[in-house]
Amino acid sequence: MKKFLLASAMTAFAATGALAEETTYTVDTTHAQIVYHYSHLGFSTTYGMFSGIAGEIQFDDADPAASSVSVSFPITSLFTGDDERTAHFKTDDFFGAEANPEGTFTSTSIEVTGDNTAKITGDLTLNGITKSVVLDTTMTQKGDHPMAGKPWIGFNATTTLVRSEFDMGMYAPYVSDEVEVFISIEAMDNGADG
């Protein structure tokens, strides 16, 4: 009987350990956006958006601080609502899309700040320039996707960027140098059976 209980306990422990392992989630590009806004001459707030975000989130359920994220997004996906503005933003005056067609973010550390919040520090590369930024992040949900039938995870994050630090400071300070950024991402566990 003792051997049976010991074996059962070891089996349960092994199963719990397996559940606590790091899981790789792949970004659902159809439900991932980067939205930014800035002050235009103090008269209005102007918005833009990037889509086509791709990458992975390595999520450690037992130790979220040990998790990591690495994503990229095409500069050509930029949408501003005005064709002329969008075309200008893709030139060397701003994003330099021809020479640097991709933006990237790779986490370097994670500080857990609450049950579902964290500060994710990482290297952001835009216009060929890499700077360390901090994303204030909230996990919006983690669980089985009701339609896909597999584990899913979602996050929202915010940060403030200084565009002149990425050699995109044209018209500053009249057009605000600080840009507020909002990110929303869903990601799926491709290793799970649907």
N, C-alpha and C positions, 0 to 999 in steps of 0.2 A: 504494500500500500504506500509506504514511504517513497519507494522508487517511482511509483506511478505519479504521486503528487509532485515529486522533484522533476520528473520528466515533463509534466504538465506546466509547471512553473517556468521551466527553461523554454518550452515551446512558446508560452505567452510572452516571455521576455524577448525572444527572438522576433516574434511578430511585431511587438511594440517597437523594437529597434528598427525593423524594416520600414514601419510607417513613418518613423522620425527621420528617415534618410532625406537628403537633399533631392528635390524634385526639379526637373527642367521643364519650364513653361515656355512655349513659343508664342511670340506676340501675334495676336489676331489683327492683321493689318487693316481689316475692314472696320475694326472698332478701336482705332488708336489715332489720336490727333494731338498736335501741338498747336495751341492757339496763343497768340501774343497780342498785346495792345500797347499803345504809346500815345502821348499827348501831341497833337498836331497844332503847333503855334498857340496852344492854350485855348483854341476855339472848339476843338472836338477831340474825341478819342477814336483812333483808327485801329482796325483789327486786321490780322492776317492769320493764315493757317497753313500748316504742313501736314501731309498725310503720307501714306506708304511706309509707315514705320515698320521696321523689321528687326528681329533680334531675339534674345533669350533672357529669361529671368531664372536664375538658380535660387530656388527658395528653400531655406532650411527651416522646417517647422519647429524643430527643437531649439534652434538657436538662430532666430531671424537676423541677428547682427552678422552672422557668417554667410548670409545670402549675397547675391551679386546680380548685377544687371548690365547688359551690353546691347545697345541698340544703334541703328542707323536710320537715316531718312533722306530721301532724295530732295535736293534743293529745287529741282524742277517741279516738284509737287506744290510749290508755293502758290497760294491763292489769296489775293487781297481784295477782290471784288471790283478791281479796275485794271483793265488790260495794260494800260500804259504804265501804271505804278508797278504792277507785277513784273513787267519786262525790265523796268529800271532797277528794281530791287535785285534782279538776277545778274546785273552787270557788275563790273569791277568796282563801281561806286559803293556797293553793299556786299552781297553774298558771294560774288565772283563764281557763279555757278559753272561757267565753262572750265575754269582751272580747278575748282573744288566742288564737284557735283554732289557731294555727300556730306551731311552733318553726322556726327557720331557722339555718343555718350557712353562712357565706361566707368562703372562705379569703382571707387578705391576704398571706401569704408562706409559702414552703416551704423548709425547711432539710434537705437530703439528708444523712443520717447514716450510710448504709451502702449495700450493693448493693441492698437491698430495703426500707430503712427511711428514715423521714423524720419531722421534726417539722412539723406543719401548723398554723400560727397562723391564727386566723380570728375573725370576729365571730359569737358565738352570741346569738340572741335568744330569750328565754323570758319569759313573763309580761309582755311589753311592754318588757323591759329588755335592753339589749345590752351584752355584756361580751366582752373578748378572751380566748380560751382557746387552749391548745396541745394538739393531738392527737398522741400518740406512735403513729405509723402504720407498719404492715408490709404490703407488697404480698404477698398470699398466693399469687397466681398470675396469669399473663398469657399468653393463648394462645387457640387456637380452642376453642370450646365443643363438646364431643363430640356433643351432641344438636342444638344450634341451628345448628352449622356456620358460625359467624361469630366474629370476635374478641371476647373477653371479658376482664374484668379483675376482680380481687378484692382487698379490703383489710380488715384488722382495725385498730382504733384504740382507745386508752384515754386517759382523762383523769380528773381529779378536779375536781369543781365544789363551790363553797361556796354552798349554796342560799340563805342569807340575802342574798347579793349580788344575787339575783334576786327579792328581797322574798318569799321562801318559807321564812322562818326559824322558823315556828311549832314549838314544843316544843324548840328547840335550847337548850342543848347536850345535853339528856337523850336526844333523838333526834338522832343525829349531824348536825352542820351540813355536814360533808364527805360528798359522795356520789361513789362510784366508778362510772365509766361505761365500758361496753364497747360498741363499735360494730362491726358486720360488714356489709359491703356488697359485692354483685356488681353489675357494670355491663356493658352490651353496646354494641358499636359498631353503631349503627343504619345507618351509612352503608355498611357492608360488605355485599357480596352473600352471601346464604346458599347 
